[in-house]
Structure formats: structure tokens, C-alpha cells
Amino acid sequence: MLDRSTIIGFILGFTLVIGSIMLEGSILIFLSFSSLMIVVGGAISATMISFSFADIKISFSTTMDLMKVKSIDLRTDMELIGMFARRVRTGGLLILDNDISHLKDQYLKNGLQLAVDGFKDESLDSILTDEIKGWEREVEISIGVLNSMSSYGPAFGMIGTIVGLVLMLQNISDPETLGAGMAVALLTTLYGSMFSNMILGPLAAKLDYLSEIDLNRKRMFRVGILSIVAGENPRIMEKKMLIHIDPHSRAEYVKHHEELKIIKTRDEKFYKLWIEQQDKEWENLTEILKTG
């Protein structure tokens, strides 16, 4: 599912283009299946030559996974990991065994499961780091595939333009065929430009932006998991994790926790609600915990 800003951007862009066309004429004259075949088919075929089928498959799954990053609030993640850390301090790592299956983030889920299974600091750190590096590689491939398709779009638009002009010139003596050839010539250029600049280019940029958010979250999870395994004081763990949060959100989080009186009672409330609240906004969570 695409995030809200991406959907709004697509709708706004196409609405403005189509609306401007309809103000001056009919949208039907801008429809050409042959032009679409040249641009889309050409860009896809060229990308398949440039990348392996496995890389292309990874790029689409990675893109869809990253579109879910929209609702991330790292402060909610910190509340969750902090609550887990305090439970581990009193009950040991095995106390998390029944909770791990309810985690929605796969990286955090896998990391805590490895911790519960008994992996020690060095081996666990190596696995968590390698998993981040592997995800970075998948993101790079995905961005590369989208950028590649974006760059091929205008090129095949130009190829379509040449094809259309050749068709037109071959039948220049027949006025009835001139329109069809000219339509292919011009519309492939239009389609190639729109394909590149309204769809694939923005998607590649959005993927780059979302990947940085997601990787930052994974790095924060790694700090939290290793801190829990090392048995560090949750306060120390919290300070280490705070560097991954933007300054404004960090200040709000610190101020809120400085004003808290009874952490144990709050943790008890949070533990009853965390499965439903783990991917919600932090402000909503704090309000619920005040009244819950």
C-alpha cells in the first residue's frame, strides 16, 4: 500500500495534466496503445537486460515493504524496547519468549528471538549488522532498477518518435495516414517523459528517502537489542537510542519521561496495550497510558 503523500502526489500530478488537456480538447486524442507499448515495453525490456530477474523481483518487494514506513514513530519504538528491557532486568530474557511473536517489525522480531535463543554479544552483533547491510544492498538494487527504468523511458519515447516519423514519411502522399504517424511520434515522447518524471523518478526518490528512515530504525533496534542482552541499565540504553531520533522529538520524549513518577505502573498499563499500540503515534500512546 502506497503511503498517503505518494498517492496524493500521483493523483495531483495526473489530475493537473489530464485536466489541462480536457480544458483544451478531448482526452481520447492523447490515447495511443502503440505508443504505450513502445515506452513501457521498451523500458521494462531494457531493465530486464540490465538487471537479473532476481534483482527485479527484489526491487518490487522492497519497494512495497518500504511504502509501509510512513507510520513509524521511533519514540513509540523506544517506549516498547524500554518496557521490554525493564521486564528482562527483573525476569530474564526468557520472559520475552511469548511476546516476540506479536512484534510487527521483522528485524526487531528476529533480533529479540536470537537473543532469547542464547546468542551472545559478538555473534548477535554480527548477525544484526549483516542483516542491515543486506537490507541496504536490496534497497540500492531497488533504487537502481527504478532509476534505470526512469532513464529508459524518455529514450524509448524518442525511439517511438522516430518510428512515428518514419511511418508518416513513408505515407506522406496519403493524408489519412499522416495523423496516425504523427500521433505515435508525439505521444511516445509525452508518454516517455511522464513515465520517467511523474512515476518512476519520484518513486526512486521516495524509496531513497524511506530507506533512510527504515535503516535508521533498524540501527536503533540493534542498539536496543544489544543493550538488553548486555544487561545494561534501561536508562543507559535509552540515551544510546535517543541519538537516532530527530532533535525536536527527542526533546519531547526526554521532557515527558523526566515528568513521569511511577514507571512500574505505567509499564503494567503499556504491557496490556502494546500489541495494538506498537505502530501508533507516540502522542496517542502517551495519552492512552495517562488514562488507560
Phi, psi and chi 1 to 4 in degrees:
 res  aa     phi    psi   chi1   chi2   chi3   chi4
   1 MET       -  123.7  179.0   64.5 -179.0      -
   2 LEU   -68.4  147.2  -61.9  177.3      -      -
   3 ASP   -74.6  167.4   70.5  -52.4      -      -
   4 ARG   -60.5  -46.5 -175.1 -177.3  -57.2  174.3
   5 SER   -64.7  -34.7   65.9      -      -      -
   6 THR   -66.2  -45.3  -55.8      -      -      -
   7 ILE   -62.8  -45.3  -66.2  173.0      -      -
   8 ILE   -61.8  -41.8  -67.7  174.2      -      -
   9 GLY   -61.6  -45.2      -      -      -      -
  10 PHE   -62.1  -47.7  -80.8  146.3      -      -
  11 ILE   -62.4  -45.1  -67.1  174.4      -      -
  12 LEU   -63.1  -45.4 -178.5   60.6      -      -
  13 GLY   -61.2  -50.2      -      -      -      -
  14 PHE   -69.4  -33.7  -79.2   99.2      -      -
  15 THR   -63.6  -43.5  -60.8      -      -      -
  16 LEU   -65.2  -42.9  -69.1  173.3      -      -
  17 VAL   -66.8  -50.1  171.8      -      -      -
  18 ILE   -66.6  -38.6  -66.3  172.6      -      -
  19 GLY   -62.6  -41.8      -      -      -      -
  20 SER   -65.3  -34.4   63.7      -      -      -
  21 ILE   -66.2  -45.8  -69.7  172.2      -      -
  22 MET   -68.8  -24.0  -65.1 -178.2   68.6      -
  23 LEU   -68.7  -26.8  -74.1  173.5      -      -
  24 GLU  -106.7  -17.9  -59.2  -64.3  -28.1      -
  25 GLY  -174.0 -155.0      -      -      -      -
  26 SER   -98.6  139.9  172.1      -      -      -
  27 ILE   -69.5  -22.2 -170.5   66.0      -      -
  28 LEU   -64.0  -32.0  -64.6  177.2      -      -
  29 ILE   -72.9   -9.9   63.5  174.5      -      -
  30 PHE   -99.9    9.1  -75.1   85.3      -      -
  31 LEU  -102.3  124.3  -60.7  178.9      -      -
  32 SER  -146.8  110.3  171.7      -      -      -
  33 PHE   -66.4  -37.9 -174.9   67.2      -      -
  34 SER   -64.8  -39.2   57.8      -      -      -
  35 SER   -65.1  -40.6  -62.6      -      -      -
  36 LEU   -64.5  -39.4 -167.3   64.9      -      -
  37 MET   -61.6  -42.9  -75.3  178.4   59.6      -
  38 ILE   -64.0  -47.3  -67.8  172.7      -      -
  39 VAL   -72.5  -56.6  172.3      -      -      -
  40 VAL   -68.1  -48.7  177.5      -      -      -
  41 GLY   -61.5  -41.7      -      -      -      -
  42 GLY   -65.6  -43.9      -      -      -      -
  43 ALA   -64.1  -41.3      -      -      -      -
  44 ILE   -66.9  -45.2  -68.6  174.3      -      -
  45 SER   -64.1  -40.8   61.9      -      -      -
  46 ALA   -65.9  -37.2      -      -      -      -
  47 THR   -67.2  -37.3  -58.0      -      -      -
  48 MET   -66.1  -29.3  -67.8 -178.6   70.9      -
  49 ILE   -73.0  -37.5  -65.2  170.7      -      -
  50 SER   -74.6  -32.4  -57.0      -      -      -
  51 PHE  -124.8  159.7  -65.9   86.7      -      -
  52 SER   -75.9  160.0   69.0      -      -      -
  53 PHE   -62.4  -35.3 -176.5   76.1      -      -
  54 ALA   -63.9  -41.7      -      -      -      -
  55 ASP   -64.8  -40.3  -74.7  -15.3      -      -
  56 ILE   -64.8  -40.4  -65.9  173.0      -      -
  57 LYS   -64.3  -42.6 -175.4  177.9  179.3 -179.0
  58 ILE   -61.4  -40.4  -73.9  172.4      -      -
  59 SER   -62.3  -40.7   72.6      -      -      -
  60 PHE   -71.3  -40.7  -76.5  105.8      -      -
  61 SER   -67.5  -39.0   63.0      -      -      -
  62 THR   -65.2  -41.7  -57.7      -      -      -
  63 THR   -60.3  -45.2  -60.3      -      -      -
  64 MET   -68.1  -35.5  -63.9  -47.0  -62.0      -
  65 ASP   -64.1  -42.7  -74.6  -17.3      -      -
  66 LEU   -72.0  -22.7  -77.3  171.8      -      -
  67 MET   -66.5  -13.3  -71.1  -57.2  167.6      -
  68 LYS   -85.3   -5.1  -57.3  172.3 -175.4  176.1
  69 VAL   -68.7  -13.9  173.2      -      -      -
  70 LYS   -53.8  -33.1   62.3 -174.7 -175.6  -58.6
  71 SER   -96.3   10.7   60.6      -      -      -
  72 ILE   -69.9  132.6  -77.7  177.3      -      -
  73 ASP  -130.7  108.2 -168.5  -31.8      -      -
  74 LEU   -63.1  -24.4  -64.9 -177.9      -      -
  75 ARG   -68.7  -36.3  -66.8  170.2  -62.6  179.4
  76 THR   -64.6  -41.2  -58.9      -      -      -
  77 ASP   -60.5  -40.9  -65.4  -33.3      -      -
  78 MET   -64.7  -40.5  -76.9 -165.9   60.3      -
  79 GLU   -59.6  -42.9  -64.4  -80.1    9.8      -
  80 LEU   -65.9  -49.2  178.4   62.0      -      -
  81 ILE   -65.8  -37.8  -63.1  175.0      -      -
  82 GLY   -62.0  -42.6      -      -      -      -
  83 MET   -64.3  -42.3 -175.5  -98.1  -71.0      -
  84 PHE   -61.4  -42.3  -80.0  170.0      -      -
  85 ALA   -61.6  -42.0      -      -      -      -
  86 ARG   -68.6  -34.3  -72.9 -175.4  -73.8  -87.1
  87 ARG   -67.2  -39.5  -74.3  175.0   58.0   79.4
  88 VAL   -66.1  -36.1  168.6      -      -      -
  89 ARG   -61.0  -31.4  -69.0  -93.3  -71.5 -176.9
  90 THR   -99.3  -27.0   57.2      -      -      -
  91 GLY  -121.6   -1.2      -      -      -      -
  92 GLY    83.8  166.1      -      -      -      -
  93 LEU   -62.1  -32.1  -84.3  168.5      -      -
  94 LEU   -64.6  -15.7  -71.0  177.6      -      -
  95 ILE   -66.2  -19.0 -159.4  171.7      -      -
  96 LEU   -88.4   -5.3  -59.6  179.9      -      -
  97 ASP   -56.0  -41.3 -161.1   27.4      -      -
  98 ASN   -81.7  -17.4  -65.8  -33.8      -      -
  99 ASP   -84.9  -30.0  -62.1  -35.5      -      -
 100 ILE   -58.6  -37.9  -67.7  172.5      -      -
 101 SER   -64.2  -18.1   60.7      -      -      -
 102 HIS   -91.6   -4.9  -61.1  -67.1      -      -
 103 LEU   -71.0  138.1  -71.8  165.9      -      -
 104 LYS   -89.4  -30.9  -66.2 -177.7  179.4  179.6
 105 ASP   -80.7  122.8 -175.6   86.4      -      -
 106 GLN   -68.4  -35.9 -163.1   61.5   42.8      -
 107 TYR   -65.0  -47.5 -178.8   83.1      -      -
 108 LEU   -63.8  -40.0  179.2   60.3      -      -
 109 LYS   -61.3  -48.6 -173.9  175.6 -176.6  177.7
 110 ASN   -65.0  -42.1  -68.1  -18.7      -      -
 111 GLY   -63.4  -45.9      -      -      -      -
 112 LEU   -68.2  -32.8  -73.3  176.5      -      -
 113 GLN   -65.8  -40.9 -173.3   62.4   63.2      -
 114 LEU   -63.0  -39.2  -69.6  171.9      -      -
 115 ALA   -63.3  -45.0      -      -      -      -
 116 VAL   -64.7  -34.0  169.9      -      -      -
 117 ASP   -73.9   -7.0  -70.3  -17.4      -      -
 118 GLY   105.4    9.7      -      -      -      -
 119 PHE   -66.9  135.4  -79.8   77.0      -      -
 120 LYS   -88.4  177.4  -59.1  -56.5  178.9 -175.1
 121 ASP   -52.6  -55.7  -65.7    1.4      -      -
 122 GLU   -66.3  -48.6  -73.0 -171.4   12.1      -
 123 SER   -67.0  -37.9   57.2      -      -      -
 124 LEU   -66.7  -43.2 -179.1   58.4      -      -
 125 ASP   -60.4  -42.0 -172.8   11.2      -      -
 126 SER   -62.9  -43.1  176.6      -      -      -
 127 ILE   -65.8  -46.4  -67.4  171.3      -      -
 128 LEU   -64.0  -39.8  -66.3  175.4      -      -
 129 THR   -67.5  -43.4  -58.6      -      -      -
 130 ASP   -63.0  -35.9  -72.7  -15.4      -      -
 131 GLU   -66.6  -38.2 -169.0  169.3  -22.3      -
 132 ILE   -65.1  -43.7  -70.2  175.8      -      -
 133 LYS   -62.5  -39.9  -69.9  179.5  179.5  178.3
 134 GLY   -62.9  -40.2      -      -      -      -
 135 TRP   -67.3  -38.3 -178.9 -116.3      -      -
 136 GLU   -60.5  -41.1  -74.8  178.6  -36.8      -
 137 ARG   -64.4  -42.3  179.7 -177.8  176.1  -83.2
 138 GLU   -63.0  -38.8  -69.6 -175.2    5.0      -
 139 VAL   -65.5  -43.9  170.0      -      -      -
 140 GLU   -59.7  -42.4  -71.8  175.9    0.6      -
 141 ILE   -62.7  -43.9  -69.2  171.9      -      -
 142 SER   -63.0  -44.4  -57.2      -      -      -
 143 ILE   -64.8  -38.4  -66.3  172.8      -      -
 144 GLY   -62.7  -41.3      -      -      -      -
 145 VAL   -64.0  -46.8  168.0      -      -      -
 146 LEU   -64.7  -42.2  -70.6  175.8      -      -
 147 ASN   -65.5  -35.8  -80.0  -31.6      -      -
 148 SER   -64.4  -47.4  176.9      -      -      -
 149 MET   -62.9  -36.8  -67.3 -179.4   70.1      -
 150 SER   -64.5  -39.8  176.3      -      -      -
 151 SER   -73.2  -29.6   66.0      -      -      -
 152 TYR   -77.1  -24.4  -70.2  133.6      -      -
 153 GLY   -55.7  -57.2      -      -      -      -
 154 PRO   -62.6  -32.3  -24.0   35.1      -      -
 155 ALA   -63.7  -44.3      -      -      -      -
 156 PHE   -74.2  -23.8  -81.8   94.5      -      -
 157 GLY   -62.7  -40.1      -      -      -      -
 158 MET   -68.1  -39.5 -175.8   58.1   66.3      -
 159 ILE   -60.0  -42.8  -69.5  173.3      -      -
 160 GLY   -63.1  -36.2      -      -      -      -
 161 THR   -62.8  -44.2  -62.3      -      -      -
 162 ILE   -64.0  -42.6  -64.0  171.2      -      -
 163 VAL   -59.7  -44.9  169.4      -      -      -
 164 GLY   -62.8  -40.5      -      -      -      -
 165 LEU   -67.7  -38.4  -70.7  174.1      -      -
 166 VAL   -63.0  -44.9  170.0      -      -      -
 167 LEU   -60.3  -39.5  -68.2  173.1      -      -
 168 MET   -67.7  -43.9 -175.6 -179.2   68.1      -
 169 LEU   -71.0  -30.4  -67.4  173.5      -      -
 170 GLN   -66.5  -26.9  -80.9 -172.3  -24.2      -
 171 ASN  -119.5   36.4  -59.7  -78.8      -      -
 172 ILE   -66.3  -20.6 -163.5  168.0      -      -
 173 SER   -79.8  -13.0   59.7      -      -      -
 174 ASP  -108.8  101.5 -176.4    1.6      -      -
 175 PRO   -58.1  -28.8  -21.5   33.2      -      -
 176 GLU   -68.5  -25.5  -66.9 -176.3    0.9      -
 177 THR   -91.9  -11.0   61.8      -      -      -
 178 LEU   -64.2  -40.6  -68.1  178.8      -      -
 179 GLY   -62.0  -43.6      -      -      -      -
 180 ALA   -64.4  -44.1      -      -      -      -
 181 GLY   -64.8  -42.6      -      -      -      -
 182 MET   -65.6  -35.9 -178.8   60.7   73.8      -
 183 ALA   -62.3  -46.2      -      -      -      -
 184 VAL   -61.4  -42.0  172.5      -      -      -
 185 ALA   -60.3  -46.2      -      -      -      -
 186 LEU   -83.3  -38.9  -63.4  178.5      -      -
 187 LEU   -70.7  -31.3  -72.1  176.9      -      -
 188 THR   -65.7  -36.3   46.7      -      -      -
 189 THR   -63.7  -43.9  -59.4      -      -      -
 190 LEU   -62.2  -47.0  174.5   64.5      -      -
 191 TYR   -63.8  -41.6  -73.2  174.8      -      -
 192 GLY   -62.4  -41.6      -      -      -      -
 193 SER   -67.3  -43.2 -178.5      -      -      -
 194 MET   -67.6  -41.6  -69.2 -179.4   65.3      -
 195 PHE   -58.2  -40.4 -169.1   59.2      -      -
 196 SER   -79.7  -50.0  173.6      -      -      -
 197 ASN   -92.7  -14.7  -62.5  -60.3      -      -
 198 MET  -109.6  -15.8  -69.4 -175.4   64.0      -
 199 ILE  -123.1  -68.9  -59.5  175.7      -      -
 200 LEU   -74.3  -43.3  -65.0  174.4      -      -
 201 GLY   -59.5  -51.3      -      -      -      -
 202 PRO   -60.9  -36.2  -27.2   36.5      -      -
 203 LEU   -64.5  -40.8  -88.3 -179.6      -      -
 204 ALA   -62.6  -43.0      -      -      -      -
 205 ALA   -64.6  -40.3      -      -      -      -
 206 LYS   -66.4  -38.3 -171.9   58.4  171.9  -77.8
 207 LEU   -64.2  -40.2 -165.9   64.8      -      -
 208 ASP   -62.7  -43.8 -171.6   25.3      -      -
 209 TYR   -64.7  -47.8  165.7   73.1      -      -
 210 LEU   -67.8  -33.1  -67.8  176.5      -      -
 211 SER   -65.4  -35.9   68.0      -      -      -
 212 GLU   -64.9  -39.5  -73.9  -59.4  -43.5      -
 213 ILE   -63.6  -45.6  -64.1  174.9      -      -
 214 ASP   -68.1  -41.4 -170.4   57.6      -      -
 215 LEU   -66.1  -38.1  -74.6  168.1      -      -
 216 ASN   -61.8  -39.3 -178.8   55.3      -      -
 217 ARG   -65.1  -43.2 -171.6 -170.7 -165.1 -159.2
 218 LYS   -62.7  -40.6  -76.6  178.4  167.6   57.1
 219 ARG   -63.8  -37.3  -65.8 -177.0 -174.6  108.9
 220 MET   -66.7  -41.7 -170.0 -173.9   77.5      -
 221 PHE   -60.1  -41.6  -77.1  155.0      -      -
 222 ARG   -58.9  -45.3  171.3 -177.8  164.5  -85.2
 223 VAL   -59.7  -44.7  169.6      -      -      -
 224 GLY   -65.6  -43.5      -      -      -      -
 225 ILE   -63.6  -47.2  -66.3  167.8      -      -
 226 LEU   -64.5  -35.0  -66.9  175.5      -      -
 227 SER   -67.1  -40.9 -179.3      -      -      -
 228 ILE   -63.5  -44.7  -70.2  174.2      -      -
 229 VAL   -64.1  -37.6  171.9      -      -      -
 230 ALA   -74.7  -10.2      -      -      -      -
 231 GLY    74.7   25.6      -      -      -      -
 232 GLU   -69.8  156.3  -69.1 -177.9  -18.2      -
 233 ASN   -62.0  131.6 -171.8  -60.0      -      -
 234 PRO   -53.2  -28.5  -28.1   35.5      -      -
 235 ARG   -66.4  -40.5  -69.4  -74.1 -173.2 -178.1
 236 ILE   -66.0  -44.1  -62.7  174.9      -      -
 237 MET   -58.1  -43.0  178.8 -167.2   72.4      -
 238 GLU   -60.5  -42.8 -175.1  179.7   81.1      -
 239 LYS   -64.8  -37.3  -68.4 -176.3 -178.1  -61.3
 240 LYS   -67.1  -36.9  -69.9 -179.1  177.3 -179.7
 241 MET   -77.9  -26.6  -66.8  171.3   65.3      -
 242 LEU   -62.5  -24.2  -83.6  171.1      -      -
 243 ILE   -67.0  -16.1   65.1  172.7      -      -
 244 HIS   -87.8   -2.8  -64.8  -82.7      -      -
 245 ILE  -105.0  144.0  -61.0  178.9      -      -
 246 ASP   -62.7  152.3   66.9  -88.2      -      -
 247 PRO   -54.8  -41.7  -27.2   35.0      -      -
 248 HIS   -64.7  -49.2  176.7   71.3      -      -
 249 SER   -64.3  -36.3  -61.2      -      -      -
 250 ARG   -62.5  -44.0 -174.2 -170.4  -48.8  159.6
 251 ALA   -63.1  -42.4      -      -      -      -
 252 GLU   -62.5  -42.7  -72.7 -173.6  -21.8      -
 253 TYR   -63.6  -47.3 -177.5   90.6      -      -
 254 VAL   -63.1  -45.2  170.7      -      -      -
 255 LYS   -61.3  -42.7 -179.6 -179.5  178.7 -177.9
 256 HIS   -61.9  -43.5  174.9   76.5      -      -
 257 HIS   -76.2  -24.8  -82.9  -95.6      -      -
 258 GLU   -68.3  -26.4  -74.8  176.2  -12.7      -
 259 GLU   -89.9   -7.7  -64.3  171.8   -8.0      -
 260 LEU   -73.5  141.9  -70.1  178.0      -      -
 261 LYS  -101.7  -57.0  -59.1  -64.7 -176.6 -177.1
 262 ILE  -114.7  100.8  -54.0  175.1      -      -
 263 ILE   -70.4  -38.7  -63.8  -66.8      -      -
 264 LYS   -61.0  -46.4 -176.5  176.7  179.5 -179.1
 265 THR   -63.2  -40.3  -56.8      -      -      -
 266 ARG   -64.9  -41.3 -174.0  174.7 -175.5  -89.1
 267 ASP   -62.3  -37.4  -83.2   -7.9      -      -
 268 GLU   -64.2  -40.4  -69.6  172.8   -5.9      -
 269 LYS   -65.4  -45.0  -68.3  179.6 -178.8  178.5
 270 PHE   -64.4  -38.1 -171.8   24.1      -      -
 271 TYR   -62.7  -30.4 -173.0   67.9      -      -
 272 LYS   -75.1  -20.2  -64.1  176.1 -177.7  177.9
 273 LEU  -114.6  -10.6  -56.5  168.5      -      -
 274 TRP   -63.0  -31.2   77.2  -94.7      -      -
 275 ILE   -61.4  -41.9  -64.1  175.8      -      -
 276 GLU   -81.2  -25.8  -66.1   77.9   20.9      -
 277 GLN   -98.8   -1.2  -61.4  -63.3  -38.1      -
 278 GLN   -65.4  -21.7   61.0 -178.6  -62.3      -
 279 ASP  -118.8   23.7   56.2   -6.1      -      -
 280 LYS   -97.8  168.9  -61.0  -63.1 -170.0  -64.6
 281 GLU   -66.2  143.3  -65.2  -67.1  -29.7      -
 282 TRP   -63.7  -39.0  179.9   74.2      -      -
 283 GLU   -60.1  -41.7  -71.5   84.3   -3.4      -
 284 ASN   -65.2  -39.2  -65.6  -23.1      -      -
 285 LEU   -62.1  -46.1  173.4   62.9      -      -
 286 THR   -63.7  -36.2   55.3      -      -      -
 287 GLU   -65.7  -41.5  -73.0  -60.8  -42.0      -
 288 ILE   -64.4  -41.3  -70.2  172.8      -      -
 289 LEU   -69.8  -23.1  -67.9  178.2      -      -
 290 LYS   -71.5  -37.0  -76.2  179.9 -177.7  177.8
 291 THR  -106.9  -13.1   58.7      -      -      -
 292 GLY   -70.7      -      -      -      -      -
